[in-house]
Amino acid sequence: MGGLTSGTASEIIQASYFVTAFLFIIGLKRMSSPVTARSGILWAGAGMLLAILVTFLYPGMTNYPLMLVAIAIGAVVAWVSGKRVAMTDMPQMIALFNGMGGGAAAAIASVELYRGESHGYAVTALAVIGGIIGSVSFSGSLIAFAKLQGLIKGSLRFTGQQLLNLLILAAAIAIGAAVVLGIDTSPSAITTFFVLALVLGVTMTLPIGGADMPVVISLYNALTGLAVGFEGFALDNPLMIIAGMVVGAAGTLLTQLMAKAMNRSLGNVLFSGFGDTGAAPTGEVTGSLKPIEATDVGVMLAFAQKVIVVPGYGMAVAQAQHKIWELCQLLIDRGVIVKFAIHPVAGRMPGHMNVLLAEAGVPYDLIADLDEINAEFETADAALIIGANDVVNPVARTDKSSPIYGMPILNADKAKNVIVIKRGKGAGFSGIENALFYLDNTRMLYGDAQKAAAELIQAVKAVG
Amino acid sequence: MTGMIWLYIFMLAAFTGYEVISRVPVILHTPLMSGSNFVHGIVLVGAMAALGAAQTPLEKSIGFVGVLLAAGNAVGGYVVTERMLEMFKSSRRPGKESH
């Protein structure tokens, strides 16, 4: 580079990478509190910008025009789609961006392997491991994106599916090992390796149902982090190792939290249980569904002392968050205490409901998670369930034969009155009848969540 | 640097990630996930190095795709995280949302 000796350039790069690693960790740390979170992403963003700029100084690099074109295309497309995406579509957008990172890690691995320069067994092995993880994360995230976007409907399941996945994984590992040990380093072997890894991502993700998506998105996020860390080894790049590993560990922790919130072990989620909760409905539910009119609900809410709102994926589908908050503000102005109760796996990604409520302007101190709020249902005059189903199903506490038995739920059934806003009479994602809907203190308000909320607003206003 | 030192870095980074994240409140799960999604966009510097060293047309095309995907990861991850974090507001803070 003009004027710079390669030694000086290397020193600048290494020093800048060090600063970036520091900024990333500080940024993530600041993201752990709502007050400082906003500044956290700015710190991390500054670090990223610095690292990218100094990377252009790398001694001996070529293909600058190609590089600039690729960065420009990727950046502009991602910028525009990231700015435009609706908050309700955020899960698939994050899945897509995450898959792109995994794909990039796999691309690094394949360039290194095709080039075939020997770096020793350990480094090649790490490149291969990063390659397989990155490929799985890439194709898997694309399938998750397609499912969340509604491009793929339903979940493909057949007997022997797990065996097939295992065989594909074993074949990929065998070929990968042959590449590492130098038994077969031909381009066709490397190509077969990557094709198998990509296919594995597809076959692993296809059978997964929508309600398991928070676990899946979080898992692929962790996997991309790991892949980036492994490719960092292959490229001798400590910044990639640190950033990748921090994300890998953080993502694994988040995945565990999600799995725990569904009462399933990580192993179960990884190897057998993907979407398997769709078993035949079990347990007889007695009682009947009792419909109610919006005007009656309006009166009930207007004269309540305390109302707890439980949003679920149905609220996201109907984009009802703004109307719901408008309704709650009316109630708050009347002196009603309003709280929002969020189940960890409500929606299609970790924290999905929190983001939607924040978008509508709900202050975060009105939002409580499962542990904080569960004791409060008993003192609530009404629990308003909006498009949530399995996360409030009391059979999870009582019926040992139920597929969701043991899953921590929101104790909405303990409230004096339960109002369920629901599109139709069907069972939830898991196909399990919801015993909550049949309780004596439960009333069903049928209809689209947004329309129902608008009717409730009118009803509360009419109370005067 | 020797392989062992890399390994130590790897281990310490894993603990750092675990510790930094373990105290995050549930309400920040999405921004945090998307924030860490942004952070692994650092794969861009690796993809640039790979493309910068690519020689054959095959290597160049894969490297090109890698840089493109990585740039999308980094930029997209930043934009959506920033958008989400901007929305989180407390009712107790001055200058709050209209009520």
Interface residues (C-beta under 8 A of the other chain):
Chain A: Y17 T20 F24 I25 G27 L28 K29 M31 S32 S33 P34 V35 A37 R38 G40 I41 L42 A44 G45 M48 A51 I52 T55 F56 Y58 G60 M61 T62 N63 Y64 L66 M67 V69 A70 I71 A72 I73 G74 A75 V77 A78 W79 S81 G82 K83 V85 M87 M90 M93 I94 L96 F97 N98 M100 G101 G103 A104 A105 A106 A107 I108 S110 V111 E112 Y114 R115 A122 P187 I217 S218 N221 T224 G225 A227 V228 G229 E231 G232 F233 L235 N237 P238 L239 M240 I241 I242 A243 G244 M245 V246 V247 G248 A249 A250 G251 T252 L253 L254 L257 Q329 I342 P344 M349 P350 G351 H352 N354 V355 A358 E359 G361 P363 Y364 D365 L366 I367 D369
Chain B: G3 W6 I9 F10 A13 A14 F15 T16 G17 Y18 V20 I21 S22 R23 V24 P25 V26 I27 L28 H29 T30 P31 L32 M33 S34 G35 S36 N37 F38 V39 H40 G41 I42 V43 L44 V45 G46 A47 M48 A49 A50 L51 G52 A53 A54 Q55 T56 L58 E59 K60 I62 G63 F64 V65 G66 V67 L68 L69 A70 A71 G72 N73 A74 V75 G76 G77 Y78 V79 V80 T81 E82 R83 M84 L85 E86 M87 F88 K89 S90 S91 R92 K96 E97 S98 H99
